[in-house]
């Protein structure tokens, strides 16, 4: 752990889509008795559009602008568990906000595991656009390679979720960030 977790800090979950951020965030928030926020859901609610629709009408820059605005607003709220979109770490401004307002956990997984998870999620295609237009597994490899340094820079802790249950991932996070594994 790079930083010490406390009751005033947000707990951010980052990583490529399909690594379990949203699911882990819900269970983790319950365990820590905190509110949970899914940044992508906030953006969609505010825009009254899916992420795919935002990309289609405003391109990636428009989406990233909305993402930064939403993150800044959420970061001002009392401490929560926040599931970030996979690309939230692309902007230095976002990484700085994360660094100054919380502890960041990077959930990672093997590309093949991510591809299997995405193929079993019926909402992925409707809500999330392809970022490269490549076949799914190639896109995962390429985008993860492009973002790895940024995930590493933003994260205080990395957990490979490949083959782990959601409960095990939550247990590992709690063991790593909560003093004595107790509640905040």
Backbone as ProteinMPNN parsed JSONL, in Angstrom:
{"seq_chain_A": "XXXXXXXXXXXXXXXXXXXXXXXXXXXXXXXXXXXXXXXXXXXXXXXXXXXXXXXXXXXXXXXXXXXXXXXXXXXXXXXXXXXXXXXXXXXXXXXXXXXXXXXXXXXXXXXXXXXXXXXXXXXXXXXXXXXXXXXXXXXXXXXXXXXXXXXXXXXXXXXXXXXXXXXXXXXXXXXXXXXXXXXX", "coords_chain_A": {"N_chain_A": [[0.84, -1.192, 0.0], [0.564, 2.17, -0.869], [-0.547, 4.419, 0.351], [-2.216, 5.31, 3.439], [-5.374, 4.185, 4.376], [-8.386, 5.787, 5.41], [-11.281, 6.966, 7.242], [-12.045, 9.306, 5.97], [-11.322, 9.205, 3.344], [-12.06, 8.432, -0.061], [-12.64, 5.256, -1.605], [-11.38, 4.154, -4.417], [-12.0, 2.188, -7.291], [-10.283, 0.944, -9.979], [-9.476, -0.072, -13.346], [-9.505, -2.213, -16.271], [-12.525, -2.63, -18.212], [-14.718, -5.252, -17.216], [-13.194, -6.357, -15.242], [-14.361, -6.49, -12.807], [-15.045, -4.246, -11.296], [-17.523, -2.779, -10.765], [-19.187, -4.726, -9.566], [-17.6, -5.619, -7.409], [-17.398, -3.184, -6.062], [-20.003, -2.753, -5.065], [-20.351, -4.87, -3.178], [-18.156, -4.359, -1.525], [-18.73, -1.778, -0.572], [-20.954, -2.315, 1.01], [-19.729, -3.913, 2.961], [-17.987, -2.056, 4.103], [-19.736, -0.231, 4.997], [-20.504, 2.036, 3.488], [-21.586, 4.442, 1.043], [-22.075, 3.587, -2.403], [-20.799, 4.379, -5.595], [-21.113, 4.332, -9.051], [-19.214, 5.506, -11.498], [-19.618, 5.538, -14.297], [-22.385, 5.086, -14.42], [-23.329, 7.425, -13.218], [-22.539, 9.315, -15.115], [-24.071, 8.472, -17.323], [-26.671, 8.82, -16.291], [-26.729, 11.612, -15.801], [-26.361, 12.538, -18.434], [-28.475, 11.4, -19.691], [-28.191, 9.396, -21.55], [-26.702, 6.428, -22.942], [-23.31, 5.275, -22.522], [-22.303, 4.498, -24.982], [-23.999, 5.955, -26.679], [-23.252, 8.557, -25.969], [-20.583, 8.558, -26.864], [-21.116, 8.28, -29.593], [-22.485, 10.657, -30.2], [-20.954, 12.74, -29.111], [-18.324, 12.099, -29.335], [-15.21, 10.56, -28.151], [-13.813, 12.517, -26.713], [-15.812, 14.26, -25.768], [-17.143, 12.498, -24.05], [-15.054, 11.971, -22.204], [-14.726, 14.53, -21.131], [-17.163, 14.823, -19.769], [-16.797, 12.757, -17.955], [-14.604, 13.642, -16.389], [-15.73, 15.95, -15.234], [-17.833, 14.79, -13.735], [-16.373, 13.116, -11.997], [-14.904, 15.009, -10.515], [-16.988, 16.284, -9.157], [-18.088, 14.164, -7.627], [-15.901, 13.52, -6.071], [-15.894, 15.509, -4.172], [-17.832, 14.824, -2.392], [-18.894, 13.166, 0.727], [-16.901, 10.407, 1.974], [-16.867, 7.542, -0.095], [-17.341, 4.376, -1.827], [-16.064, 4.107, -4.948], [-16.607, 3.162, -8.183], [-14.717, 3.39, -10.929], [-14.785, 4.299, -14.418], [-13.11, 2.389, -16.939], [-11.327, 4.009, -18.397], [-10.94, 6.29, -16.918], [-8.559, 6.992, -15.762], [-7.02, 8.063, -17.728], [-6.662, 10.809, -18.027], [-4.51, 13.225, -16.633], [-5.495, 15.08, -14.806], [-7.654, 13.682, -13.67], [-6.305, 11.53, -12.467], [-4.868, 12.948, -10.563], [-6.978, 13.994, -8.991], [-8.007, 11.587, -7.96], [-5.768, 10.666, -6.538], [-5.529, 12.678, -4.564], [-7.867, 12.481, -3.101], [-8.453, 9.945, -2.253], [-7.926, 6.358, -1.867], [-6.651, 4.115, -4.204], [-7.558, 1.202, -5.875], [-6.417, -1.132, -8.132], [-8.028, -3.235, -10.142], [-7.315, -6.045, -11.911], [-7.039, -8.394, -14.64], [-6.485, -11.382, -16.579], [-6.371, -10.969, -20.127], [-7.876, -12.898, -21.595], [-9.67, -13.837, -19.684], [-11.08, -11.503, -19.166], [-12.266, -11.114, -21.692], [-13.979, -13.34, -21.769], [-15.676, -12.727, -19.626], [-16.838, -10.323, -20.549], [-18.187, -11.268, -22.8], [-20.194, -12.712, -21.647], [-21.767, -10.816, -20.488], [-24.65, -9.293, -21.057], [-25.227, -6.59, -21.347], [-22.986, -5.227, -22.152], [-22.364, -4.73, -24.944], [-24.44, -3.0, -25.695], [-24.143, -0.769, -24.012], [-21.44, -0.031, -23.912], [-19.032, 1.247, -26.065], [-16.961, -0.051, -28.743], [-13.523, 0.533, -28.491], [-11.515, 0.535, -30.316], [-12.309, -0.73, -32.624], [-11.354, -3.186, -33.244], [-11.181, -6.85, -33.115], [-12.561, -8.298, -30.113], [-10.726, -9.562, -28.18], [-8.213, -8.733, -29.152], [-8.5, -5.958, -28.934], [-8.705, -5.724, -26.139], [-6.123, -6.614, -25.319], [-4.518, -4.61, -26.589], [-5.527, -2.111, -25.572], [-5.257, -2.47, -22.814], [-2.464, -2.676, -22.664], [-1.743, -0.101, -23.465], [-2.737, 1.362, -21.323], [-1.584, 0.373, -19.008], [0.683, 1.529, -17.618], [-0.482, 3.867, -16.64], [-2.536, 2.88, -14.98], [-0.911, 1.629, -13.102], [0.451, 3.859, -12.079], [-1.669, 5.286, -10.891], [-2.658, 3.555, -8.98], [-2.777, 2.328, -5.61], [-2.748, -0.223, -4.828], [-2.714, -3.372, -6.441], [-4.815, -5.903, -7.672], [-5.104, -9.05, -9.02], [-7.825, -10.283, -10.499], [-8.409, -12.582, -11.837], [-9.807, -15.733, -11.838], [-10.635, -15.431, -9.206], [-13.162, -15.243, -6.689], [-15.766, -12.799, -6.243], [-16.148, -12.24, -3.541], [-13.682, -13.036, -2.476], [-11.967, -11.164, -3.646], [-12.946, -8.813, -2.464], [-12.384, -9.447, 0.228], [-9.561, -9.43, 0.089], [-9.082, -6.739, -0.503], [-10.16, -5.446, 1.769], [-8.498, -6.58, 3.744], [-6.088, -5.434, 2.988], [-6.494, -2.634, 3.092], [-8.007, -1.778, 5.299], [-7.483, -1.003, 8.637], [-6.526, -3.596, 10.756], [-8.392, -5.185, 9.485], [-10.918, -4.533, 10.208], [-14.092, -2.733, 10.501], [-14.63, 0.55, 9.209]], "CA_chain_A": [[0.0, 0.0, 0.0], [1.288, 3.432, -0.919], [-1.128, 5.37, 1.299], [-3.05, 4.744, 4.493], [-6.806, 4.391, 4.194], [-9.09, 6.218, 6.618], [-12.712, 7.223, 7.053], [-12.276, 10.508, 5.17], [-10.904, 8.986, 1.97], [-12.811, 7.56, -0.959], [-11.96, 4.055, -2.063], [-11.605, 4.098, -5.859], [-11.655, 0.956, -7.989], [-9.965, 1.196, -11.37], [-9.089, -1.24, -14.13], [-10.191, -2.39, -17.548], [-13.881, -3.149, -18.053], [-14.749, -6.702, -17.076], [-12.333, -6.801, -14.133], [-15.192, -6.648, -11.619], [-15.122, -3.015, -10.498], [-18.88, -2.442, -10.302], [-19.671, -5.781, -8.664], [-16.79, -5.538, -6.197], [-17.742, -1.932, -5.364], [-21.259, -2.933, -4.319], [-20.105, -5.719, -2.011], [-17.2, -3.66, -0.67], [-19.438, -0.675, 0.091], [-21.739, -2.928, 2.082], [-18.805, -4.351, 4.01], [-17.418, -0.879, 4.767], [-20.864, 0.617, 5.389], [-20.369, 3.284, 2.737], [-22.333, 4.551, -0.208], [-21.34, 3.154, -3.593], [-21.053, 5.183, -6.784], [-20.543, 3.845, -10.3], [-19.009, 6.741, -12.251], [-20.277, 5.422, -15.604], [-23.831, 5.266, -14.221], [-23.545, 8.851, -12.962], [-22.413, 10.0, -16.408], [-25.25, 8.114, -18.125], [-27.851, 9.46, -15.688], [-26.645, 13.053, -16.065], [-26.486, 12.778, -19.874], [-29.699, 10.744, -20.185], [-27.743, 8.597, -22.687], [-25.708, 5.416, -22.61], [-21.953, 5.668, -22.886], [-22.199, 4.329, -26.439], [-24.682, 7.102, -27.304], [-22.41, 9.736, -25.749], [-19.466, 8.433, -27.803], [-21.628, 8.505, -30.948], [-22.898, 12.043, -30.424], [-19.974, 13.727, -28.637], [-17.038, 11.415, -29.485], [-14.557, 10.206, -26.886], [-13.452, 13.738, -25.972], [-17.008, 14.694, -25.051], [-17.354, 11.578, -22.934], [-14.001, 12.186, -21.197], [-15.039, 15.79, -20.443], [-18.234, 14.505, -18.815], [-16.205, 11.899, -16.931], [-13.809, 14.49, -15.498], [-16.671, 16.786, -14.49], [-18.538, 13.94, -12.763], [-15.408, 12.687, -10.986], [-14.624, 16.148, -9.625], [-18.17, 16.498, -8.311], [-18.188, 13.038, -6.694], [-14.754, 13.578, -5.153], [-16.2, 16.483, -3.12], [-18.824, 14.23, -1.486], [-18.32, 12.352, 1.802], [-16.204, 9.195, 1.533], [-17.677, 6.504, -0.724], [-16.646, 3.432, -2.69], [-16.338, 4.619, -6.287], [-16.181, 2.357, -9.32], [-14.361, 4.271, -12.036], [-14.744, 3.722, -15.749], [-11.765, 1.9, -17.239], [-10.47, 5.046, -18.944], [-10.913, 7.492, -16.075], [-7.175, 7.308, -15.406], [-6.304, 8.579, -18.896], [-6.337, 12.227, -17.846], [-3.712, 13.556, -15.442], [-6.382, 15.756, -13.861], [-8.4, 12.647, -12.956], [-5.37, 10.801, -11.586], [-4.572, 13.854, -9.45], [-8.165, 13.997, -8.127], [-8.029, 10.283, -7.279], [-4.642, 10.64, -5.599], [-5.729, 13.615, -3.455], [-9.116, 12.285, -2.368], [-8.736, 8.57, -1.882], [-7.026, 5.235, -2.088], [-7.054, 3.53, -5.484], [-7.286, -0.215, -6.058], [-6.431, -1.527, -9.533], [-8.471, -4.594, -10.387], [-6.747, -6.485, -13.177], [-7.326, -9.788, -14.987], [-5.93, -11.804, -17.856], [-7.241, -10.578, -21.24], [-8.799, -13.974, -21.954], [-10.701, -13.837, -18.643], [-11.906, -10.314, -19.422], [-13.069, -11.379, -22.892], [-15.05, -14.271, -21.387], [-16.627, -11.98, -18.789], [-17.568, -9.381, -21.394], [-19.097, -11.992, -23.696], [-21.337, -13.208, -20.869], [-22.513, -9.658, -19.998], [-25.541, -8.891, -22.149], [-25.332, -5.126, -21.474], [-21.73, -4.64, -22.605], [-22.443, -4.223, -26.309], [-25.384, -1.89, -25.78], [-23.738, 0.399, -23.227], [-20.032, 0.321, -24.045], [-18.577, 1.173, -27.449], [-15.62, -0.537, -29.029], [-12.594, 1.654, -28.437], [-10.556, 0.459, -31.418], [-12.891, -1.384, -33.791], [-10.686, -4.477, -33.426], [-11.827, -7.961, -32.408], [-12.584, -8.05, -28.667], [-9.506, -9.956, -27.473], [-7.123, -7.853, -29.597], [-8.736, -4.652, -28.316], [-8.354, -5.826, -24.717], [-4.656, -6.631, -25.235], [-3.95, -3.319, -26.984], [-5.915, -1.033, -24.657], [-4.607, -2.718, -21.513], [-1.04, -2.341, -22.802], [-1.649, 1.357, -23.499], [-3.124, 1.955, -20.039], [-0.945, -0.264, -17.852], [1.511, 2.48, -16.865], [-1.365, 4.806, -15.941], [-3.142, 2.137, -13.868], [0.145, 1.437, -12.1], [0.687, 5.17, -11.464], [-2.821, 5.694, -10.085], [-3.044, 2.56, -7.97], [-2.06, 2.056, -4.368], [-2.744, -1.672, -4.701], [-3.197, -4.099, -7.621], [-5.311, -7.252, -7.409], [-5.458, -9.813, -10.214], [-9.099, -10.928, -10.179], [-8.559, -13.816, -12.625], [-10.018, -16.933, -11.039], [-11.042, -15.137, -7.831], [-14.561, -14.868, -6.487], [-15.959, -11.407, -5.821], [-15.935, -12.216, -2.086], [-12.242, -13.114, -2.221], [-11.401, -9.863, -4.016], [-13.331, -7.883, -1.395], [-11.588, -9.815, 1.403], [-8.188, -8.959, -0.117], [-9.074, -5.271, -0.383], [-10.362, -5.109, 3.189], [-7.276, -6.954, 4.469], [-5.011, -4.519, 2.63], [-6.698, -1.194, 3.34], [-8.685, -1.46, 6.559], [-6.666, -1.385, 9.786], [-6.942, -4.805, 11.468], [-9.48, -5.84, 8.766], [-12.188, -4.165, 10.835], [-14.873, -1.732, 9.788], [-14.149, 1.933, 9.344]], "C_chain_A": [[0.881, 1.25, 0.0], [0.8, 4.394, 0.152], [-1.986, 4.64, 2.309], [-4.5, 5.148, 4.264], [-7.412, 4.877, 5.5], [-10.517, 6.604, 6.249], [-13.012, 8.454, 6.199], [-11.981, 10.301, 3.685], [-11.886, 8.106, 1.2], [-11.976, 6.307, -1.214], [-12.337, 3.899, -3.53], [-11.197, 2.726, -6.384], [-11.439, 1.295, -9.448], [-9.585, -0.104, -12.047], [-9.913, -1.324, -15.398], [-11.589, -2.932, -17.3], [-13.83, -4.673, -18.014], [-13.853, -7.237, -15.965], [-13.105, -6.905, -12.822], [-15.402, -5.402, -10.786], [-16.511, -2.749, -9.92], [-19.397, -3.46, -9.295], [-18.917, -5.749, -7.342], [-17.181, -4.305, -5.389], [-18.997, -2.09, -4.52], [-21.035, -3.753, -3.055], [-19.174, -5.027, -1.012], [-17.871, -2.518, 0.096], [-20.291, -1.199, 1.231], [-20.868, -3.319, 3.253], [-18.269, -3.164, 4.799], [-18.48, 0.099, 5.256], [-20.723, 2.017, 4.802], [-21.303, 3.265, 1.544], [-21.441, 4.075, -1.349], [-21.763, 4.016, -4.768], [-20.364, 4.516, -7.964], [-20.429, 5.068, -11.208], [-19.684, 6.681, -13.621], [-21.791, 5.618, -15.479], [-24.176, 6.731, -13.953], [-23.523, 9.622, -14.28], [-23.652, 9.726, -17.265], [-26.515, 8.789, -17.597], [-27.858, 10.953, -15.991], [-26.902, 13.371, -17.539], [-27.813, 12.278, -20.443], [-29.417, 9.981, -21.476], [-26.819, 7.506, -22.171], [-24.33, 5.945, -22.996], [-21.772, 5.555, -24.395], [-22.859, 5.499, -27.169], [-23.877, 8.39, -27.132], [-21.234, 9.715, -26.724], [-19.926, 8.765, -29.218], [-21.954, 9.975, -31.199], [-21.83, 13.073, -30.055], [-18.535, 13.26, -28.808], [-16.377, 11.169, -28.13], [-14.195, 11.435, -26.068], [-14.641, 14.249, -25.164], [-17.297, 13.814, -23.855], [-16.327, 11.832, -21.835], [-14.219, 13.506, -20.454], [-16.124, 15.564, -19.394], [-17.677, 13.676, -17.645], [-15.421, 12.723, -15.914], [-14.717, 15.357, -14.627], [-17.386, 15.983, -13.399], [-17.604, 13.487, -11.647], [-15.106, 13.811, -10.007], [-15.784, 16.389, -8.66], [-18.273, 15.399, -7.241], [-17.069, 13.09, -5.656], [-14.992, 14.544, -4.001], [-17.181, 15.942, -2.078], [-18.133, 13.504, -0.337], [-17.796, 11.022, 1.249], [-17.16, 8.098, 1.076], [-16.759, 5.47, -1.364], [-17.053, 3.808, -4.109], [-15.736, 3.695, -7.34], [-15.957, 3.298, -10.492], [-14.538, 3.547, -13.366], [-13.298, 3.357, -16.059], [-10.811, 2.953, -17.766], [-10.371, 6.3, -18.104], [-9.494, 7.928, -15.741], [-6.391, 7.918, -16.569], [-5.875, 10.036, -18.73], [-5.586, 12.449, -16.538], [-4.582, 14.222, -14.39], [-7.179, 14.741, -13.041], [-7.497, 11.872, -12.007], [-5.024, 11.649, -10.366], [-5.748, 13.9, -8.468], [-8.229, 12.711, -7.314], [-6.965, 10.247, -6.188], [-4.889, 11.514, -4.371], [-6.961, 13.332, -2.608], [-9.382, 10.844, -1.956], [-7.584, 7.61, -2.075], [-7.549, 4.517, -3.326], [-6.594, 2.075, -5.586], [-7.443, -0.54, -7.538], [-6.837, -2.993, -9.613], [-8.043, -4.961, -11.798], [-7.193, -7.923, -13.436], [-6.656, -10.1, -16.309], [-6.893, -11.404, -18.976], [-8.262, -11.647, -21.633], [-9.959, -14.06, -20.956], [-11.652, -12.658, -18.865], [-12.818, -10.566, -20.62], [-14.236, -12.313, -22.569], [-16.105, -13.559, -20.545], [-17.473, -11.033, -19.632], [-18.565, -10.098, -22.298], [-20.313, -12.527, -22.954], [-22.193, -12.078, -20.291], [-23.358, -9.102, -21.134], [-25.623, -7.384, -22.335], [-24.084, -4.493, -22.068], [-21.838, -4.016, -23.983], [-23.348, -3.018, -26.445], [-24.87, -0.619, -25.113], [-22.328, 0.877, -23.518], [-19.581, 0.191, -25.499], [-17.227, 0.482, -27.569], [-14.706, 0.681, -29.04], [-11.661, 1.689, -29.638], [-11.151, -0.111, -32.697], [-12.265, -2.733, -34.091], [-11.524, -5.596, -32.81], [-11.614, -7.802, -30.894], [-11.257, -8.37, -27.98], [-8.324, -9.074, -27.876], [-7.269, -6.47, -28.982], [-8.331, -4.674, -26.845], [-6.836, -5.792, -24.542], [-4.08, -5.244, -25.504], [-4.265, -2.208, -25.979], [-5.284, -1.237, -23.284], [-3.127, -2.356, -21.572], [-0.843, -0.826, -22.802], [-1.874, 1.98, -22.117], [-2.339, 1.436, -18.836], [-0.127, 0.705, -17.004], [0.642, 3.441, -16.056], [-2.084, 4.127, -14.775], [-2.125, 1.987, -12.739], [0.416, 2.743, -11.353], [-0.439, 5.552, -10.507], [-3.054, 4.805, -8.873], [-2.133, 2.521, -6.749], [-1.889, 0.554, -4.173], [-3.295, -2.272, -5.98], [-3.638, -5.492, -7.193], [-5.685, -7.886, -8.738], [-6.702, -10.619, -9.864], [-9.331, -12.224, -10.96], [-8.726, -15.004, -11.683], [-10.437, -16.689, -9.6], [-12.538, -14.839, -7.777], [-14.614, -13.405, -6.069], [-15.683, -11.286, -4.327], [-14.447, -12.236, -1.745], [-11.562, -11.788, -2.557], [-11.711, -8.839, -2.922], [-12.525, -8.178, -0.129], [-10.153, -9.296, 1.274], [-8.099, -7.44, 0.017], [-9.202, -4.865, 1.078], [-9.097, -5.425, 3.989], [-6.142, -5.964, 4.204], [-5.231, -3.088, 3.086], [-7.31, -0.851, 4.689], [-7.814, -1.918, 7.735], [-7.281, -2.564, 10.53], [-8.12, -5.512, 10.783], [-10.851, -5.506, 9.309], [-12.952, -3.137, 10.017], [-14.343, -0.347, 10.092], [-14.952, 2.645, 10.404]], "O_chain_A": [[1.826, 1.358, 0.782], [1.59, 5.095, 0.785], [-2.428, 3.513, 2.081], [-4.803, 6.31, 3.993], [-7.008, 4.438, 6.577], [-10.901, 6.57, 5.08], [-14.146, 8.618, 5.749], [-12.351, 11.136, 2.859], [-12.462, 7.163, 1.744], [-10.756, 6.314, -1.053], [-13.474, 3.554, -3.852], [-10.177, 2.172, -5.974], [-12.317, 1.872, -10.089], [-9.395, -1.124, -11.384], [-10.891, -0.598, -15.572], [-11.826, -3.613, -16.302], [-13.012, -5.3, -18.687], [-13.766, -8.45, -15.772], [-12.553, -7.363, -11.821], [-15.895, -5.496, -9.662], [-16.652, -2.519, -8.719], [-19.983, -3.087, -8.279], [-19.524, -5.841, -6.275], [-17.284, -4.374, -4.164], [-19.049, -1.613, -3.386], [-21.485, -3.366, -1.977], [-19.384, -5.103, 0.199], [-17.604, -2.322, 1.282], [-20.345, -0.593, 2.301], [-21.225, -3.085, 4.408], [-18.111, -3.244, 6.017], [-18.164, 1.127, 5.854], [-20.808, 3.027, 5.502], [-21.75, 2.209, 1.097], [-20.215, 4.151, -1.271], [-22.94, 4.345, -4.919], [-19.183, 4.175, -7.895], [-21.446, 5.61, -11.641], [-20.265, 7.673, -14.062], [-22.408, 6.247, -16.339], [-25.207, 7.219, -14.415], [-24.378, 10.471, -14.529], [-24.214, 10.645, -17.861], [-27.335, 9.274, -18.377], [-28.885, 11.499, -16.394], [-27.574, 14.351, -17.859], [-28.223, 12.678, -21.533], [-30.257, 9.914, -22.374], [-26.224, 7.636, -21.101], [-24.211, 6.94, -23.711], [-21.155, 6.422, -25.015], [-22.329, 5.98, -28.17], [-23.826, 9.219, -28.041], [-20.92, 10.733, -27.341], [-19.221, 9.449, -29.959], [-21.721, 10.481, -32.297], [-21.803, 14.163, -30.625], [-17.612, 13.989, -28.445], [-16.925, 11.531, -27.089], [-14.265, 11.395, -24.839], [-14.487, 14.628, -24.003], [-17.651, 14.3, -22.781], [-16.686, 11.902, -20.66], [-13.924, 13.592, -19.261], [-16.021, 16.053, -18.269], [-18.053, 13.883, -16.492], [-15.563, 12.519, -14.709], [-14.495, 15.481, -13.423], [-17.524, 16.452, -12.269], [-17.995, 13.473, -10.48], [-15.058, 13.585, -8.798], [-15.57, 16.667, -7.48], [-18.521, 15.696, -6.073], [-17.277, 12.739, -4.494], [-14.358, 14.417, -2.954], [-17.342, 16.531, -1.009], [-16.931, 13.247, -0.401], [-18.213, 10.579, 0.179], [-18.128, 7.77, 1.762], [-15.546, 5.665, -1.434], [-18.239, 3.826, -4.437], [-14.526, 3.475, -7.382], [-16.894, 3.925, -10.986], [-14.45, 2.321, -13.427], [-12.371, 3.948, -15.505], [-9.599, 2.814, -17.603], [-9.772, 7.285, -18.538], [-9.252, 9.103, -15.466], [-5.218, 8.255, -16.41], [-4.831, 10.439, -19.243], [-5.967, 11.938, -15.485], [-4.423, 13.954, -13.199], [-7.357, 14.927, -11.838], [-7.881, 11.59, -10.872], [-4.902, 11.125, -9.259], [-5.545, 13.852, -7.254], [-8.478, 12.749, -6.109], [-7.234, 9.846, -5.056], [-4.508, 11.144, -3.261], [-7.095, 13.878, -1.514], [-10.424, 10.55, -1.371], [-6.456, 7.986, -2.393], [-8.757, 4.333, -3.476], [-5.418, 1.76, -5.408], [-8.483, -0.255, -8.132], [-6.087, -3.879, -9.205], [-8.373, -4.266, -12.759], [-7.678, -8.591, -12.523], [-6.302, -9.197, -17.067], [-8.107, -11.49, -18.798], [-9.399, -11.318, -21.97], [-11.096, -14.325, -21.344], [-12.871, -12.801, -18.764], [-14.01, -10.264, -20.567], [-15.353, -12.1, -23.041], [-17.301, -13.773, -20.74], [-18.687, -10.952, -19.448], [-19.662, -9.594, -22.537], [-21.353, -12.771, -23.565], [-23.226, -12.339, -19.674], [-22.827, -8.505, -22.071], [-26.052, -6.932, -23.396], [-24.119, -3.324, -22.453], [-21.435, -2.867, -24.167], [-23.061, -2.109, -27.224], [-25.131, 0.484, -25.592], [-22.042, 2.067, -23.387], [-19.737, -0.872, -26.099], [-16.451, 0.437, -26.615], [-15.081, 1.74, -29.544], [-11.082, 2.729, -29.953], [-10.544, 0.017, -33.761], [-12.608, -3.363, -35.091], [-12.468, -5.327, -32.068], [-10.61, -7.24, -30.457], [-10.72, -7.524, -27.265], [-7.516, -8.706, -27.024], [-6.281, -5.871, -28.554], [-7.686, -3.744, -26.363], [-6.32, -5.036, -23.72], [-3.249, -4.755, -24.738], [-3.376, -1.455, -25.582], [-4.828, -0.278, -22.662], [-2.595, -1.785, -20.621], [0.112, -0.322, -22.21], [-1.274, 3.002, -21.785], [-2.428, 2.012, -17.752], [-0.244, 0.692, -15.778], [0.982, 3.791, -14.926], [-2.23, 4.719, -13.706], [-2.444, 2.194, -11.568], [0.592, 2.736, -10.135], [-0.181, 6.086, -9.428], [-3.585, 5.255, -7.858], [-0.913, 2.66, -6.84], [-1.0, 0.111, -3.446], [-4.247, -1.739, -6.551], [-2.936, -6.178, -6.45], [-6.484, -7.335, -9.495], [-6.648, -11.528, -9.035], [-10.347, -12.89, -10.761], [-7.874, -15.246, -10.827], [-10.583, -17.645, -8.838], [-13.102, -14.257, -8.703], [-13.623, -12.846, -5.599], [-15.047, -10.325, -3.893], [-14.005, -11.537, -0.834], [-10.677, -11.342, -1.827], [-10.83, -8.086, -2.505], [-12.035, -7.253, 0.517], [-9.592, -8.78, 2.241], [-7.141, -6.921, 0.589], [-8.436, -4.034, 1.566], [-8.673, -4.622, 4.82], [-5.332, -5.689, 5.089], [-4.275, -2.394, 3.432], [-7.143, 0.269, 5.172], [-7.449, -3.091, 7.816], [-8.455, -2.515, 10.894], [-8.784, -6.342, 11.405], [-11.843, -6.122, 8.92], [-12.494, -2.722, 8.952], [-13.69, -0.118, 11.11], [-14.71, 3.821, 10.676]]}, "name": "protein", "num_of_chains": 1, "seq": "XXXXXXXXXXXXXXXXXXXXXXXXXXXXXXXXXXXXXXXXXXXXXXXXXXXXXXXXXXXXXXXXXXXXXXXXXXXXXXXXXXXXXXXXXXXXXXXXXXXXXXXXXXXXXXXXXXXXXXXXXXXXXXXXXXXXXXXXXXXXXXXXXXXXXXXXXXXXXXXXXXXXXXXXXXXXXXXXXXXXXXXX"}
